[in-house]
């Protein structure tokens, strides 16, 4: 990787980190690009070379947070051989990842508010599709599940797990046991026996 690319990536990360800290402290509406610039010590040109707008910056932060939680969950379930067992472990590990209050605020409150439902959903679908649809496709290839619309099934499972995580965020109640029962039921419904 060339030095210019490395500097550009470091600058992007510096801007995203500053924005993350500020948006968690002041909210999306309360955070200005000037605040980000002051926090980073960068010029407007340096920032706008990386991100065209505060909305683009929010999308980059949201995608980074979503990807980090998915990657961490994937590391937990990597040892599972059975794709459905891996999917089950992956979802439970992801719920654990999003319990961190700053992460939950970014993924369930600030991001969807700033990006709108469609913007947030597009990023969620793009980031989780690699994991979920891949596991479901493997399960179908191994005849572990019936032939179903994988995108629809992935969306339904993501909605179930996302709702459990959001419920925990809003209420503080532990959802692990209920989520486990519901996930097992959903997977049993498509299992090829």
PyMOL commands that set and color helices and strands:
alter all, ss='L'
color gray80, all
select helices_A, chain A and resi 3-26+33-40+44-50+54-77+83-97+101-141+150-171+176-190
alter helices_A, ss='H'
color red, helices_A
deselect
rebuild
show_as cartoon
